[in-house]
C-alpha cells in the first residue's frame, strides 16, 4: 500500500468513528417505549426502620416497712383554728417584691439547641403511572433520572430530573419527583417538535394536586426506586 493510500484509509477510519459517535448520541436522546412494572406503592414509599434498642430491666424497689395497725381506733382531736390578722404591707415591701419579679422576668432559661432536620434520600428511578382517558388504558412504568426519556401511548414523553423520598423525621412517608412531560404525536406524516405540557414536582401523597391534568391524559408519580 502506498503512502497516499494509507493516509486516505486513516481519514476514512476517523470519519467512520466520528459518525458512529454522532449516531449513538442521537439514539440515546430518542425516547424509549414505556414498560409496565408491578411494584406496589407501599413498598416504594416504605422507609427502612432502625433496629429497636434492647429493653433495659426495670429495677424493683423493696416495699417500705410500716408499723402495725393499732388494735383499737385512736381518736384524733383537731387543733383549734388559729386566726391571723393580715397586716397591710408597707411601700418598701412592695418595692422589694416588684424588684424581685423584674429580676425573675429578666432571667433567661437556657434552651437546648434543636436537632438538625433529616435529609431526603435521592433515588435513581421514578415510578410513574399514566392513564389514557379515552381508551381507559393505564400503565405504571419506570423513568430513569437523567436517563433516556420514556414514551407513553406514542404521544407523551416523560423525562425525570430528580426523585427522592421523605426523611425519617417527616410526618408523612412520601415520594417526590421532578418531571418534564412533553406532547409529540408519533406516526404522522409531518413530524412536529415536542410541546412541553408539564414541568415541576409531583408528590405521591397528593396525586390530585401535583399530577399532570390533560384533556386526554392524566399522570402522577407513584414512588421512587434505587
Backbone bond lengths (Angstrom), bond angles and torsions (degrees), N, CA, C in turn:
res aa  C-N    CA-C-N  psi(-1)  N-CA   C-N-CA  omega(-1)  CA-C   N-CA-C  phi
1 X - - - 1.462 - - 1.536 109.18 -
2 X 1.327 116.62 134.81 1.460 120.36 -178.88 1.519 110.43 -77.81
3 X 1.292 114.39 170.41 1.468 119.64 -179.95 1.517 111.48 -65.75
4 X 1.327 116.08 -37.57 1.462 120.15 179.13 1.531 110.21 -65.20
5 X 1.320 117.22 -40.21 1.471 119.91 178.85 1.524 111.57 -65.85
6 X 1.345 117.39 -38.80 1.463 119.68 178.54 1.520 111.12 -64.08
7 X 1.343 117.70 -39.27 1.472 120.63 179.07 1.524 110.51 -65.17
8 X 1.338 116.34 -43.32 1.474 119.97 179.21 1.519 110.51 -62.83
9 X 1.358 117.13 -41.57 1.458 120.12 179.29 1.529 111.43 -64.55
10 X 1.340 118.09 -37.90 1.458 121.07 177.86 1.522 112.21 -64.33
11 X 1.346 116.41 -45.41 1.470 119.58 177.53 1.524 111.54 -61.84
12 X 1.309 116.68 -38.36 1.471 120.30 179.09 1.524 111.19 -63.92
13 X 1.351 116.76 -42.80 1.459 119.77 179.56 1.525 111.63 -64.26
14 X 1.346 117.68 -41.75 1.468 121.16 178.51 1.525 110.49 -62.91
15 X 1.330 117.79 -41.36 1.464 120.54 179.57 1.514 111.41 -64.98
16 X 1.341 117.44 -38.87 1.460 119.91 178.22 1.522 111.76 -65.52
17 X 1.346 117.96 -41.38 1.455 121.01 177.91 1.526 111.41 -63.07
18 X 1.326 117.62 -42.24 1.462 120.61 -179.79 1.522 111.19 -65.09
19 X 1.342 115.97 -42.85 1.469 118.70 179.22 1.522 111.33 -65.66
20 X 1.343 117.65 -35.09 1.465 120.11 177.39 1.515 112.01 -65.77
21 X 1.337 118.04 -39.13 1.463 120.62 178.19 1.520 110.98 -65.37
22 X 1.349 117.23 -39.81 1.465 120.63 179.34 1.519 110.80 -64.90
23 X 1.345 116.42 -42.15 1.469 119.90 179.71 1.525 110.85 -65.42
24 X 1.358 118.00 -40.60 1.466 120.76 179.24 1.522 111.56 -64.86
25 X 1.349 116.77 -39.60 1.460 119.47 178.46 1.527 111.20 -65.81
26 X 1.335 116.73 -39.49 1.463 119.73 178.88 1.515 111.70 -66.31
27 X 1.341 117.91 -39.12 1.463 120.62 177.86 1.520 111.76 -66.29
28 X 1.329 117.42 -34.22 1.469 120.46 179.41 1.518 112.07 -68.39
29 X 1.348 117.73 -27.82 1.463 121.15 179.38 1.526 112.38 -81.73
30 X 1.337 118.17 -16.89 1.451 119.94 -179.11 1.523 110.13 -71.97
31 X 1.339 118.91 141.80 1.473 120.21 179.10 1.520 111.38 -72.28
32 X 1.319 115.64 147.56 1.451 122.36 176.69 1.518 109.87 -103.73
33 X 1.333 116.21 157.69 1.453 120.59 -178.60 1.525 110.33 -72.16
34 X 1.330 115.97 146.29 1.459 121.24 -179.06 1.524 110.41 -72.54
35 X 1.339 115.87 140.45 1.454 123.12 177.14 1.521 108.54 -115.93
36 X 1.346 119.09 129.21 1.476 120.04 -177.19 1.511 111.51 -69.18
37 X 1.333 116.39 147.17 1.458 123.84 176.47 1.513 107.81 -123.34
38 X 1.346 115.96 161.45 1.454 121.97 -175.90 1.518 112.66 -119.78
39 X 1.314 118.21 20.10 1.454 120.45 -178.62 1.520 109.87 -72.92
40 X 1.327 119.01 124.70 1.476 119.55 177.19 1.512 111.23 -69.64
41 X 1.329 114.25 153.37 1.466 119.65 -178.16 1.511 112.04 -66.51
42 X 1.321 118.55 -35.04 1.472 120.48 -177.79 1.513 111.25 -63.45
43 X 1.337 118.38 -39.16 1.462 119.94 -179.99 1.518 111.38 -71.90
44 X 1.330 118.21 -28.58 1.460 120.31 -179.39 1.520 111.48 -71.39
45 X 1.336 117.17 -37.03 1.465 120.62 -175.79 1.515 113.35 -94.52
46 X 1.342 117.65 -2.57 1.460 119.09 -177.92 1.516 109.43 -73.90
47 X 1.326 117.53 136.42 1.449 123.85 179.15 1.525 109.38 -100.89
48 X 1.325 117.74 144.09 1.473 118.60 176.46 1.520 110.69 -66.23
49 X 1.323 117.04 129.62 1.466 121.92 -179.29 1.521 109.95 -92.68
50 X 1.329 118.29 133.69 1.464 119.60 179.64 1.512 110.92 -69.18
51 X 1.342 118.14 152.46 1.477 120.16 -179.94 1.513 111.21 -66.17
52 X 1.323 115.69 141.94 1.467 120.81 -178.41 1.524 110.08 -74.39
53 X 1.346 117.72 142.82 1.473 119.52 179.41 1.525 110.37 -68.17
54 X 1.330 117.26 152.14 1.473 119.40 -179.60 1.533 110.82 -65.18
55 X 1.323 115.04 144.50 1.467 120.52 -177.87 1.530 110.52 -71.85
56 X 1.338 114.93 134.67 1.453 120.70 -179.87 1.530 109.15 -91.87
57 X 1.343 118.22 137.53 1.477 119.50 179.09 1.526 110.91 -66.96
58 X 1.321 115.94 139.10 1.467 122.18 -179.41 1.536 108.89 -84.21
59 X 1.345 117.53 122.67 1.470 118.43 -179.05 1.531 111.32 -67.58
60 X 1.308 116.12 138.88 1.463 122.52 -179.86 1.539 109.63 -98.27
61 X 1.333 115.92 123.01 1.458 120.58 179.63 1.542 109.60 -91.56
62 X 1.306 116.76 139.42 1.479 118.01 178.88 1.520 111.10 -69.68
63 X 1.305 115.63 149.85 1.464 120.63 -179.92 1.535 110.19 -68.12
64 X 1.345 119.06 139.06 1.469 120.61 -179.40 1.545 111.16 -69.27
65 X 1.328 112.55 146.38 1.471 118.28 178.39 1.530 110.00 -84.17
66 X 1.322 117.02 137.98 1.466 122.11 -178.21 1.525 109.87 -133.00
67 X 1.323 113.51 158.79 1.468 118.59 178.52 1.528 109.65 -75.28
68 X 1.298 118.41 149.19 1.473 119.98 179.11 1.522 110.94 -67.80
69 X 1.317 116.18 152.16 1.457 121.56 -179.26 1.530 110.01 -67.81
70 X 1.356 118.23 143.61 1.484 120.21 179.21 1.528 111.30 -67.34
71 X 1.326 115.34 152.08 1.475 120.07 -178.92 1.526 110.94 -70.85
72 X 1.363 118.25 -34.37 1.450 121.91 179.27 1.516 109.64 -115.05
73 X 1.341 118.61 150.65 1.473 120.00 178.31 1.520 111.34 -65.89
74 X 1.276 116.16 143.90 1.463 122.98 -179.10 1.509 108.44 -102.78
75 X 1.320 116.27 125.99 1.464 120.37 179.38 1.520 109.36 -78.50
76 X 1.347 115.16 134.30 1.466 121.18 -179.62 1.521 107.54 -115.19
77 X 1.329 115.80 121.42 1.463 121.36 179.05 1.516 109.34 -97.76
78 X 1.310 118.41 121.73 1.471 118.88 -179.17 1.516 110.49 -68.88
79 X 1.310 117.75 144.68 1.464 120.05 179.49 1.522 111.21 -70.58
80 X 1.291 114.84 156.79 1.460 120.36 179.05 1.520 109.69 -67.74
81 X 1.314 117.68 139.53 1.478 119.73 -179.84 1.516 111.22 -65.48
82 X 1.288 114.54 141.65 1.469 122.11 179.64 1.510 107.94 -104.75
83 X 1.298 116.21 123.29 1.471 121.34 -179.82 1.520 107.51 -97.78
84 X 1.321 114.91 123.68 1.465 121.31 -179.85 1.518 107.27 -114.15
85 X 1.295 115.33 127.44 1.470 121.15 178.26 1.520 107.87 -93.84
86 X 1.351 114.58 117.01 1.466 119.73 -178.72 1.520 109.75 -74.56
87 X 1.302 114.37 137.72 1.460 120.63 177.99 1.527 109.01 -99.68
88 X 1.307 114.35 147.20 1.454 119.12 177.79 1.530 109.81 -68.82
89 X 1.320 116.54 127.29 1.473 118.14 -179.84 1.516 110.70 -68.58
90 X 1.257 114.15 146.75 1.459 119.95 179.44 1.521 110.10 -79.45
91 X 1.308 115.07 168.36 1.463 120.35 179.62 1.524 111.76 -64.30
92 X 1.325 116.80 -34.19 1.461 119.19 -179.97 1.533 110.82 -64.40
93 X 1.370 115.95 -40.95 1.466 117.61 179.04 1.526 110.69 -64.66
94 X 1.344 118.43 -38.02 1.464 121.05 177.80 1.528 110.64 -61.78
95 X 1.323 116.42 -43.13 1.465 118.80 -179.66 1.525 111.09 -64.46
96 X 1.353 117.43 -38.83 1.463 119.98 179.36 1.529 110.83 -65.55
97 X 1.348 115.51 -41.09 1.463 118.57 179.09 1.523 111.02 -65.13
98 X 1.333 117.66 -41.54 1.460 120.34 178.38 1.519 111.22 -62.49
99 X 1.320 116.87 -40.32 1.464 119.99 178.78 1.520 111.09 -64.62
100 X 1.366 115.70 -40.41 1.473 118.01 178.68 1.528 111.59 -65.23
101 X 1.350 117.80 -39.24 1.453 120.34 178.02 1.519 111.41 -63.79
102 X 1.342 117.76 -42.49 1.460 120.13 178.25 1.524 111.31 -62.94
103 X 1.337 117.33 -38.22 1.466 120.27 178.37 1.510 111.05 -64.79
104 X 1.363 116.63 -40.62 1.458 119.07 179.14 1.527 111.45 -65.89
105 X 1.351 116.74 -37.22 1.453 118.92 179.16 1.523 111.95 -67.48
106 X 1.333 117.63 -32.84 1.457 120.04 -178.17 1.520 113.43 -77.07
107 X 1.307 117.26 -18.24 1.467 119.53 -179.77 1.518 108.86 -71.16
108 X 1.305 117.54 121.90 1.459 122.70 -179.73 1.522 109.57 -92.68
109 X 1.307 114.94 130.42 1.461 120.23 178.58 1.527 108.63 -82.84
110 X 1.305 118.05 123.49 1.476 119.10 -179.98 1.525 110.58 -65.61
111 X 1.326 115.30 130.97 1.467 121.42 179.65 1.518 109.79 -104.87
112 X 1.309 115.35 146.05 1.457 120.02 178.62 1.517 109.81 -76.55
113 X 1.322 118.66 141.12 1.473 120.84 179.11 1.525 110.54 -66.00
114 X 1.330 115.17 140.15 1.465 120.17 -179.29 1.525 110.09 -70.03
115 X 1.306 114.92 146.40 1.462 120.37 179.73 1.528 109.51 -70.26
116 X 1.321 118.31 143.38 1.471 120.25 179.96 1.518 110.85 -64.87
117 X 1.324 117.70 143.14 1.473 119.46 -179.51 1.527 111.19 -68.64
118 X 1.331 115.99 152.57 1.452 121.07 178.66 1.523 111.58 -72.12
119 X 1.306 115.50 156.32 1.458 121.58 -178.51 1.526 109.71 -100.51
120 X 1.313 116.09 141.65 1.460 121.09 176.51 1.529 110.32 -74.14
121 X 1.307 115.39 145.09 1.449 121.84 -177.45 1.522 109.73 -95.30
122 X 1.334 115.79 131.61 1.453 121.53 179.38 1.530 109.64 -81.92
123 X 1.327 115.85 145.55 1.454 123.06 177.54 1.536 109.57 -122.22
124 X 1.332 115.57 160.92 1.466 121.15 -173.58 1.517 112.82 -92.86
125 X 1.329 118.68 -23.91 1.460 122.05 -174.49 1.526 108.82 -131.10
126 X 1.334 116.55 136.10 1.467 122.88 174.53 1.526 108.90 -102.37
127 X 1.331 116.28 134.90 1.456 122.33 177.20 1.533 107.62 -98.72
128 X 1.331 115.99 119.79 1.462 122.48 -175.73 1.527 108.48 -119.47
129 X 1.318 115.45 143.60 1.462 121.54 174.57 1.525 108.32 -121.86
130 X 1.340 115.51 130.45 1.456 121.49 -178.69 1.519 109.11 -129.74
131 X 1.339 114.98 154.56 1.465 121.18 -178.47 1.522 108.58 -138.47
132 X 1.344 115.10 137.71 1.457 122.25 172.43 1.528 107.17 -94.41
133 X 1.324 117.84 112.36 1.453 121.40 -174.49 1.532 113.31 -73.91
134 X 1.332 117.90 -10.10 1.462 120.48 177.33 1.524 110.71 -88.40
135 X 1.333 116.01 -47.31 1.470 120.42 -179.14 1.524 112.50 -94.79
136 X 1.338 118.14 -6.05 1.472 123.44 -178.66 1.526 111.60 61.06
137 X 1.312 117.69 26.77 1.469 121.49 176.86 1.528 110.02 -87.53
138 X 1.314 116.20 129.02 1.460 122.57 179.96 1.520 109.29 -121.55
139 X 1.324 116.19 138.48 1.465 121.16 179.03 1.514 109.47 -143.06
140 X 1.327 115.34 138.56 1.461 123.15 172.61 1.520 108.13 -109.83
141 X 1.344 116.82 122.00 1.460 120.89 -172.80 1.518 109.56 -139.36
142 X 1.337 115.81 170.62 1.463 123.30 -177.47 1.522 110.24 -104.47
143 X 1.337 114.78 144.13 1.464 122.25 174.79 1.527 107.07 -130.52
144 X 1.309 116.59 116.83 1.466 121.15 -177.74 1.526 109.98 -74.90
145 X 1.333 115.48 135.12 1.464 120.89 179.60 1.531 109.22 -69.84
146 X 1.323 116.35 122.20 1.445 121.53 -178.45 1.517 114.19 74.17
147 X 1.324 118.15 7.38 1.463 121.49 -178.61 1.523 111.92 -100.14
148 X 1.356 114.22 -155.72 1.460 119.72 -178.03 1.523 110.39 -71.54
149 X 1.336 117.58 142.70 1.461 119.71 174.72 1.528 110.82 -64.59
150 X 1.318 115.45 157.84 1.469 122.65 -178.74 1.520 107.92 -120.00
151 X 1.355 115.27 133.53 1.462 121.31 -178.15 1.530 109.64 -103.00
152 X 1.332 116.24 133.50 1.457 123.04 176.85 1.517 109.23 -116.61
153 X 1.336 116.62 129.60 1.463 123.22 177.87 1.533 112.41 56.87
154 X 1.328 116.78 31.01 1.467 122.20 176.13 1.522 113.64 60.52
155 X 1.330 117.02 12.82 1.462 119.46 -176.51 1.524 112.68 -133.55
156 X 1.350 118.11 -49.37 1.456 121.53 -177.69 1.523 110.15 -84.17
157 X 1.317 116.86 137.63 1.465 123.26 179.15 1.522 106.95 -121.82
158 X 1.344 116.18 121.76 1.469 122.97 -178.14 1.530 109.30 -107.71
159 X 1.335 115.44 133.65 1.466 122.63 175.58 1.519 108.06 -130.08
160 X 1.326 117.58 125.82 1.469 122.90 -179.06 1.519 109.64 -99.75
161 X 1.316 116.12 130.34 1.466 122.25 177.87 1.522 112.30 -104.92
162 X 1.330 118.79 -27.99 1.468 122.32 179.60 1.520 108.06 -161.05
163 X 1.344 115.16 153.27 1.458 121.45 176.39 1.532 107.00 -153.93
164 X 1.312 117.23 126.95 1.457 121.71 -176.89 1.529 109.89 -147.07
165 X 1.320 114.98 158.42 1.467 121.40 179.62 1.523 108.56 -111.74
166 X 1.321 115.69 158.86 1.456 121.34 -175.72 1.522 110.88 -67.14
167 X 1.337 115.71 154.40 1.461 121.83 179.89 1.523 110.45 -74.54
168 X 1.334 115.57 167.30 1.456 120.45 -176.15 1.529 112.33 -70.08
169 X 1.336 118.87 -23.63 1.461 120.36 -178.96 1.522 113.06 -92.52
170 X 1.313 119.63 2.56 1.454 121.72 177.06 1.530 110.07 -81.25
171 X 1.321 115.25 149.69 1.456 120.04 -175.31 1.514 112.67 -72.18
172 X 1.327 117.92 -33.05 1.464 122.61 -175.62 1.521 109.24 -114.31
173 X 1.344 116.64 128.70 1.458 120.74 173.53 1.522 108.36 -76.84
174 X 1.329 115.94 117.88 1.457 120.24 -171.94 1.522 109.93 -140.47
175 X 1.328 115.38 161.47 1.459 123.37 172.99 1.519 107.57 -124.16
176 X 1.332 115.48 132.54 1.460 121.75 -175.91 1.519 108.44 -125.09
177 X 1.325 117.13 131.32 1.470 121.96 -179.04 1.522 108.89 -133.81
178 X 1.340 114.88 143.33 1.470 121.62 174.94 1.522 106.74 -102.38
179 X 1.320 116.64 113.17 1.460 122.31 -173.76 1.523 110.73 -121.84
180 X 1.332 114.00 151.89 1.459 122.59 170.65 1.522 107.70 -122.43
181 X 1.327 116.17 126.06 1.461 122.26 -177.67 1.519 108.30 -119.17
182 X 1.349 115.60 127.52 1.457 121.92 179.41 1.521 109.35 -121.86
183 X 1.319 115.28 157.56 1.461 122.70 -179.61 1.513 108.49 -117.38
184 X 1.345 116.58 119.09 1.463 122.22 179.88 1.530 108.87 -148.14
185 X 1.317 118.27 103.03 1.465 119.74 178.43 1.523 111.05 -62.47
186 X 1.328 115.88 140.17 1.455 122.09 178.67 1.523 109.00 -115.58
187 X 1.316 115.37 143.62 1.459 120.63 179.34 1.516 113.94 95.68
188 X 1.348 118.21 8.41 1.462 120.92 177.21 1.522 109.27 -90.78
189 X 1.340 116.13 163.25 1.459 119.93 -177.25 1.513 111.87 -68.04
190 X 1.318 117.35 -41.48 1.461 121.86 -178.87 1.524 108.90 -110.16
191 X 1.335 117.02 112.90 1.464 121.59 -178.30 1.527 109.91 -70.25
192 X 1.319 115.86 140.11 1.462 121.74 179.58 1.523 109.52 -117.78
193 X 1.326 115.51 160.13 1.450 120.68 178.57 1.530 109.71 -73.81
194 X 1.349 117.54 144.36 1.471 118.99 178.31 1.523 111.49 -63.06
195 X 1.334 116.13 138.22 1.469 122.90 -179.35 1.524 108.38 -110.23
196 X 1.333 116.55 119.51 1.457 121.21 -176.97 1.523 109.79 -74.56
197 X 1.356 115.72 128.18 1.464 121.10 -179.41 1.531 112.11 -116.26
198 X 1.327 117.77 -9.50 1.465 119.92 177.94 1.515 108.51 -156.28
199 X 1.338 115.02 141.56 1.466 122.03 173.15 1.526 107.57 -157.19
200 X 1.330 116.42 119.48 1.457 120.04 179.53 1.508 111.29 159.91
201 X 1.350 114.84 -169.48 1.457 122.42 -177.76 1.522 109.76 -88.16
202 X 1.329 114.93 139.10 1.457 122.34 173.00 1.523 108.81 -117.77
203 X 1.334 116.19 136.78 1.457 122.55 -179.37 1.522 108.73 -111.74
204 X 1.333 116.04 128.94 1.457 119.80 -179.66 1.524 111.61 -67.34
205 X 1.331 118.23 -28.12 1.463 121.26 -178.52 1.523 112.56 -76.88
206 X 1.330 118.39 -16.52 1.469 121.70 -178.76 1.527 109.49 -136.71
207 X 1.340 118.55 69.30 1.469 119.72 -178.48 1.522 113.22 -66.73
208 X 1.339 118.08 -29.50 1.460 119.71 -178.99 1.523 112.36 -74.04
209 X 1.322 117.55 -19.27 1.465 120.92 -177.47 1.526 111.48 -94.57
210 X 1.333 117.09 -41.64 1.465 120.72 -171.66 1.522 113.62 -111.31
211 X 1.324 119.78 3.45 1.453 121.01 -177.43 1.519 112.72 -83.10
212 X 1.349 114.63 176.47 1.459 121.37 176.86 1.519 109.27 -81.42
213 X 1.339 116.20 126.43 1.464 122.42 178.05 1.524 108.00 -120.33
214 X 1.332 115.11 111.46 1.458 122.91 -174.60 1.526 107.75 -130.60
215 X 1.335 119.21 152.90 1.464 119.20 177.91 1.523 114.31 -57.82
216 X 1.331 118.27 -26.38 1.462 121.26 -178.00 1.521 111.48 -112.44
217 X 1.334 117.68 -36.87 1.462 121.18 -173.12 1.525 110.51 -119.27
218 X 1.329 113.90 150.16 1.468 123.29 167.61 1.512 107.96 -128.70
219 X 1.320 117.03 143.20 1.470 121.08 179.98 1.505 108.67 -150.49
220 X 1.339 115.50 147.43 1.460 121.17 179.47 1.531 107.72 -154.96
221 X 1.333 115.06 160.05 1.459 120.72 178.58 1.525 108.72 -85.85
222 X 1.337 115.71 141.39 1.458 121.75 -179.59 1.520 110.61 -104.98
223 X 1.320 118.69 -38.18 1.457 121.70 -179.10 1.500 111.15 -177.41
224 X 1.327 115.91 -176.00 1.452 123.70 178.45 1.530 109.01 -126.94
225 X 1.331 115.61 145.20 1.462 120.85 -178.18 1.514 108.64 -132.27
226 X 1.356 115.11 142.79 1.462 119.77 -179.52 1.518 110.20 -75.66
